Amino acid sequence: MTMESRQEKILTAIIKEYVGSAVPVGSALLFEKYSLNVSSATIRAEMWELENNGYLYQPYTSAGRIPTDQGFRYFVDELMQDKKLSQKEQKSLQVEVLKLKSQNRMLARTTAKLLSQMSDSLAVSGTIGSDDFHKAGLQRLFSKPEFQNSDSVCRVAEVIDYIDESIDSLSKELENKSEIEVYIGKENPICAVDECSMVVSKYTLESGEEGLLAIIGPKRMKYSHNVSLIDYLKKLLSGGGTMIILMTLI
């Protein structure tokens, strides 16, 4: 195992643990839980190297490490594996979306509620060029550890309140981009909240109208799952006339 691949395994393990726990990850946990085939001291040394190179940071003395924006970016670009939605998730989306596809207003409202339930997150849906957006799951969003601070809640709430005004700028940001885009932390073009990341993509309806799909959540979101969710919904909605914005904390 080369130094680079060992660091990649350690970074992946730290991100996996942090996504589930929202607390700093220590070398002892990695040593006990993951088959890295090296000593705890070696893991600590590699974590220090990753921190020195900007992939991890230590929030306070004697704490474990947390991935930085750069660490999450490296994971998404180089280490993340494709993950398909479960059959149960696919069926739920198919049944609800196809059943309500001809009822645009109800589709937007119901899709927001469905996605909020599926992701345990905030979901917002609406039609391009319209101010008629539907939100669901605000309580789910603010129950996450990242948003226990009142300042964070206020910043995110302001973004959510004015999200419909950001659609134009987001659409321009995605011009000539057909693939799913992932924005991490400060990269986010419409959400200046450091705790957030966004998975977003355009799609084109059969009518020729363009739509948007986006998921916004904490940087410790399940990126692979969210990318799969966006991709599957693009396929389901390709024949409809609705733009759905998903904001999620996973």
PyMOL commands that set and color helices and strands:
alter all, ss='L'
color gray80, all
select helices_A, chain A and resi 3-21+27-33+40-52+69-79+87-100+104-119+138-142+145-147+150-161+163-173+185-187+223-237
alter helices_A, ss='H'
color red, helices_A
select strands_A, chain A and resi 56-57+66-67+123-126+134-136+181-184+196-204+210-218+243-245
alter strands_A, ss='S'
color yellow, strands_A
deselect
rebuild
show_as cartoon
